[in-house]
């Protein structure tokens, strides 16, 4: 990814009502809500002649979304598969965090790429028993895109209708926090207030924008670039609100049961993700094409150049889970009254990742004091 640089915590958070004529499946990652799951054909199997590790297969989940570029490219290029020897990969795609967490908790998924909000929600709801965050995957790629005829400055947002993907999802929380820092108020449940926060499925948001049902949206890529291609203007890149422009947008999680029973498989997957991120950084154009090819295979439709070209540089793949930013995001959700104060002690286990990074001559990453004991 071009600027596949790393990004850390963001600012903002939001809550709101659903758009009357645009109620649909809520996509993206969230503290609540449901989403649909689709399953791919078991792509790739094992490296020929390789000896299987402790599991004959590993079920890996991800979204067909650019913020999951590590999964898209790693699977498309066989970079994860290569590390697994004879162990087969069974990929599954999801449209929202809650359904992926449900699959992990239900035992039908072993490893997943997912946003910080559902990671926190899943961990808290299971009282710390079902998942661990084992790596970072992506930072950034979130923008506030508006109708330039109606909104020219950030102050112009007051009184306008701005979409977020889902109540309590990562972008919703960020926008709510941003609103509160402006001194404005919004009811986190209804979304009503100084700004009308309209929770809208990312798949529906572009049509709502074109129809004038919303005046803008705080959304991840590629939705942001789709809105720009429809005449929108980027008013704010969320990365600019964070220290060093870094904030977590995607993590890698694992079932604690699978981690305990098949640590060798988990380590092999992490070798694959680390090598994938390195390959992406070194092969930006090829990686972009590879991600789009995987999107085409997963959804039947790739992204138009006018969408993927501007979207790709704003997302940064990273091995670092940017743990401190997840902690901040959870505090924003509590502040917005969308989450009870959580106990996140033990949500991370970066032991295998740091082992892989050390072997690759890379520095260790931090769990911000939230590591498993």
C-alpha positions in Angstrom: 0.0 0.0 0.0 1.5 3.2 -1.0 1.5 5.1 2.1 1.0 1.9 3.8 2.4 3.6 6.7 1.4 3.1 10.3 -1.2 5.0 12.1 -2.2 5.3 15.8 -5.2 6.3 17.8 -7.8 8.6 16.6 -10.1 11.2 17.8 -13.8 11.1 17.6 -16.8 9.2 18.5 -20.4 9.3 17.6 -23.8 7.9 18.1 -27.1 8.3 16.2 -30.2 7.1 14.6 -30.7 4.9 11.6 -31.6 6.3 8.3 -35.4 5.8 7.8 -35.3 4.4 4.2 -31.9 3.0 4.5 -32.1 0.4 7.2 -30.0 -2.6 6.2 -27.3 -4.9 7.3 -24.8 -3.0 9.4 -21.4 -3.5 8.0 -18.0 -2.7 9.7 -16.9 -3.4 13.2 -19.0 -2.4 16.2 -19.7 -2.7 19.9 -23.2 -4.0 19.0 -25.3 -5.1 16.0 -25.3 -8.0 13.7 -23.8 -8.8 10.3 -23.9 -11.4 7.7 -21.2 -13.9 6.9 -20.3 -15.5 3.7 -17.9 -18.3 3.2 -15.4 -18.5 0.4 -14.3 -21.6 -1.4 -11.5 -23.1 0.6 -8.7 -21.4 -1.3 -5.5 -22.7 -1.2 -4.7 -25.3 0.5 -1.4 -26.5 1.7 2.0 -26.1 0.2 2.7 -29.2 -2.0 4.6 -31.9 -0.3 4.6 -30.0 3.0 4.1 -31.7 6.3 1.1 -30.5 8.2 1.5 -28.8 11.5 -0.5 -29.7 14.6 -3.8 -28.8 12.8 -4.8 -30.1 9.4 -6.5 -26.8 8.6 -6.9 -23.3 9.9 -10.0 -21.2 9.4 -9.2 -17.6 8.8 -11.8 -14.8 8.7 -11.6 -11.3 7.2 -13.6 -8.6 5.5 -13.5 -8.1 1.7 -12.3 -4.5 2.5 -9.1 -2.6 1.9 -8.5 -2.2 5.6 -8.0 -5.9 5.7 -5.2 -5.7 3.0 -2.9 -8.0 4.9 -5.5 -10.8 4.6 -6.4 -10.0 1.0 -2.8 -9.9 -0.3 -1.5 -12.6 2.0 -4.1 -15.1 0.7 -4.0 -13.9 -2.9 -0.2 -14.2 -3.2 0.0 -17.4 -1.1 2.3 -15.7 1.4 0.4 -17.0 4.4 -0.2 -20.4 2.9 3.5 -20.9 2.2 4.3 -20.7 5.9 1.8 -23.4 6.8 3.5 -26.3 5.1 0.8 -29.0 4.8 -1.8 -27.2 6.9 -4.7 -26.0 4.7 -6.3 -22.6 4.9 -10.1 -22.3 4.9 -10.9 -18.6 4.3 -14.2 -17.1 5.4 -15.4 -13.5 4.6 -17.6 -11.4 6.9 -19.4 -8.1 6.5 -19.2 -7.0 10.1 -17.4 -7.6 13.3 -20.2 -9.0 15.5 -20.7 -12.0 13.1 -17.0 -12.7 13.0 -16.8 -12.7 16.8 -19.8 -15.0 16.9 -18.0 -17.4 14.6 -14.8 -17.3 16.7 -16.8 -17.8 19.9 -18.9 -20.6 18.4 -15.9 -22.5 17.3 -16.3 -22.2 13.5 -13.4 -19.7 13.1 -9.8 -20.0 14.4 -8.1 -16.7 13.4 -9.6 -13.4 12.2 -8.8 -9.9 11.0 -11.1 -7.5 12.7 -11.4 -3.9 14.1 -10.7 -2.8 17.6 -14.3 -2.2 18.7 -15.6 -5.8 18.1 -12.3 -7.1 19.6 -13.0 -5.2 22.8 -16.7 -6.2 22.8 -15.9 -9.9 22.2 -13.3 -10.0 24.9 -15.5 -8.2 27.5 -18.6 -10.3 26.8 -16.7 -13.5 27.2 -15.1 -12.2 30.4 -11.7 -12.6 28.7 -12.1 -16.2 27.9 -12.6 -16.4 24.1 -10.1 -14.4 22.2 -6.7 -12.8 22.2 -5.3 -10.0 19.9 -2.1 -11.5 18.5 -1.0 -8.9 16.0 -1.8 -5.6 14.3 -2.8 -5.5 10.6 -3.6 -2.0 9.6 -3.7 1.7 10.7 -5.6 4.6 9.3 -7.8 4.8 6.2 -10.7 6.7 7.9 -12.0 10.0 6.5 -14.7 12.6 7.0 -16.2 13.2 3.5 -18.9 15.8 3.0 -21.0 17.5 0.4 -18.9 20.6 -0.4 -22.0 22.6 -1.4 -23.4 22.2 2.2 -20.3 21.9 4.3 -17.1 23.9 3.8 -15.6 23.9 7.3 -15.7 21.6 10.3 -17.9 24.1 12.1 -20.5 23.7 9.3 -21.2 20.1 10.6 -23.4 21.5 13.3 -27.0 20.8 12.3 -26.0 18.4 9.5 -26.7 14.7 9.0 -23.4 12.7 9.1 -23.3 8.9 8.6 -21.2 6.4 10.5 -21.2 2.6 9.7 -22.9 1.3 12.9 -23.8 2.4 16.4 -20.7 1.9 18.6 -18.5 0.7 15.8 -14.9 2.1 15.6 -15.7 5.1 13.4 -18.9 5.8 15.3 -17.0 6.0 18.6 -14.3 8.2 17.0 -16.8 10.6 15.6 -18.8 10.8 18.9 -15.6 11.7 20.7 -14.7 14.3 18.1 -18.1 15.9 18.5 -17.8 16.0 22.3 -14.4 17.7 21.9 -16.0 20.4 19.8 -18.3 21.1 22.8 -21.4 19.7 21.0 -23.7 17.1 22.3 -25.3 14.1 20.7 -27.4 11.4 22.3 -25.4 8.2 21.7 -28.4 6.0 21.4 -30.6 8.0 19.0 -27.9 10.0 17.3 -29.9 13.2 17.7 -28.2 16.4 18.8 -26.1 19.2 17.5 -25.1 16.8 14.7 -27.4 14.1 13.5 -25.5 10.9 13.5 -27.0 8.5 11.0 -25.9 4.9 11.3 -25.8 3.5 7.8 -24.4 0.4 6.3 -21.2 1.3 4.2 -22.8 -0.5 1.2 -25.8 1.9 1.4 -23.9 5.1 2.3 -22.9 6.1 -1.3 -26.5 6.0 -2.5 -27.7 7.9 0.6 -25.0 10.5 -0.1 -26.0 10.8 -3.8 -29.7 11.1 -2.8 -29.0 13.8 -0.3 -30.3 11.8 2.6 -27.0 12.5 4.4 -24.6 15.4 4.2 -21.4 13.5 4.7 -19.9 10.4 6.4 -17.1 9.5 8.8 -16.1 6.2 7.2 -13.3 3.9 6.3 -11.9 3.2 2.9 -12.9 2.4 0.3 -16.3 4.0 1.2 -14.6 7.3 1.7 -13.1 7.3 -1.8 -16.4 6.2 -3.3 -18.1 9.2 -1.8 -15.3 11.4 -3.2 -15.9 9.9 -6.7 -19.5 10.9 -6.3 -18.7 14.5 -5.7 -17.8 14.5 -2.0 -14.8 16.3 -0.5 -12.5 15.1 2.2 -12.8 17.5 5.1 -10.7 15.6 7.6 -8.4 12.6 7.6 -8.7 11.0 11.0 -5.0 10.2 11.0 -4.3 13.9 11.5 -6.0 13.7 14.9 -3.6 11.1 16.3 0.0 11.2 17.6 2.3 10.3 14.7 -0.8 9.8 12.6 -1.2 6.2 13.9 -4.3 4.5 15.1 -5.4 0.9 14.9 -8.1 0.0 12.4 -7.5 -3.8 12.0 -6.1 -6.4 14.4 -5.5 -10.1 14.1 -7.3 -12.2 16.7 -7.3 -15.9 17.6 -9.5 -18.2 19.6 -7.7 -18.9 22.9 -8.5 -22.6 22.5 -6.9 -22.7 19.1 -3.9 -20.7 20.4 -3.4 -23.2 23.2 -3.8 -26.3 21.1 -2.1 -25.1 17.9 0.5 -22.5 18.7 2.7 -23.7 15.9 -0.1 -23.0 13.3 -0.7 -19.5 14.8 3.0 -18.8 14.7 3.1 -19.9 11.0 0.2 -17.6 10.2 2.0 -14.7 11.9 5.1 -15.4 9.9 2.9 -15.1 6.8 1.3 -11.9 7.9 4.7 -10.3 8.7 6.1 -11.3 5.4 2.9 -10.1 3.6 3.2 -6.7 5.2 6.8 -6.5 4.2 5.9 -7.5 0.7 3.2 -4.9 0.5 5.5 -2.1 1.7 8.1 -3.1 -1.0 5.6 -3.7 -3.9 2.9 -1.0 -3.6 1.4 -1.2 -7.1 1.5 -5.0 -7.2 0.0 -5.2 -3.8 -2.8 -2.9 -4.7 -3.6 -5.0 -7.8 -3.4 -8.2 -5.7 -5.8 -6.8 -3.1 -8.2 -5.8 -5.9 -7.9 -9.2 -7.5 -8.9 -10.8 -4.2 -11.8 -8.5 -3.8 -13.0 -9.5 -7.2 -12.7 -13.2 -6.3 -14.5 -12.7 -3.0 -17.3 -10.3 -4.1 -17.5 -10.7 -7.8 -16.5 -7.0 -8.2 -13.2 -5.2 -8.0 -12.8 -1.5 -7.2 -12.7 1.1 -9.9 -9.3 2.8 -10.2 -10.9 6.2 -9.3 -11.8 4.6 -5.9 -8.8 2.3 -5.1 -6.1 4.6 -6.3 -6.8 7.3 -3.7 -7.9 4.9 -1.0 -4.9 2.6 -1.1 -2.3 5.2 0.1 -4.3 6.2 3.2 -4.2 2.7 4.7 -1.0 1.5 6.4 -0.4 -2.2 7.0 1.5 -2.8 10.3 2.5 -5.7 12.5 2.2 -3.4 15.5 -1.3 -3.6 17.1 -0.9 -0.1 18.4 -2.3 -1.3 21.7 -2.3 2.1 23.4 -4.7 3.3 20.7 -7.2 0.5 21.4 -7.1 1.4 25.0 -7.9 5.0 24.2 -10.8 3.9 21.9 -12.3 1.8 24.7 -12.2 4.9 27.0 -14.0 6.9 24.3 -16.7 4.3 24.1 -17.1 4.4 27.9 -17.2 8.2 27.7 -19.9 8.0 25.1 -21.9 5.6 27.3 -21.8 2.9 24.6 -19.7 0.6 26.8 -19.4 -0.2 30.4 -15.8 0.3 31.7 -14.0 -2.8 30.5 -11.3 -4.9 32.1 -8.9 -5.4 29.1 -6.1 -7.0 31.1 -5.0 -10.0 29.0 -6.6 -9.0 25.7 -3.2 -9.2 24.0 -0.8 -12.1 23.6 2.1 -10.8 21.4 4.5 -13.6 22.4 4.5 -15.4 19.1 4.4 -12.2 17.1 7.5 -10.9 18.9 9.2 -14.2 18.4 8.5 -13.9 14.6 9.6 -10.3 14.5 12.9 -11.1 16.4 13.6 -13.9 13.9 13.1 -11.4 11.1 15.4 -8.9 12.6 12.5 -6.5 13.5 11.9 -4.7 16.8 9.4 -6.1 19.3 6.0 -4.4 19.7 4.2 -3.4 22.9 0.9 -4.6 24.4 0.6 -1.4 26.4 0.4 -3.3 29.7 -2.6 -5.3 28.5 -0.8 -8.6 27.8 -1.9 -12.0 29.0 0.0 -13.3 32.0 
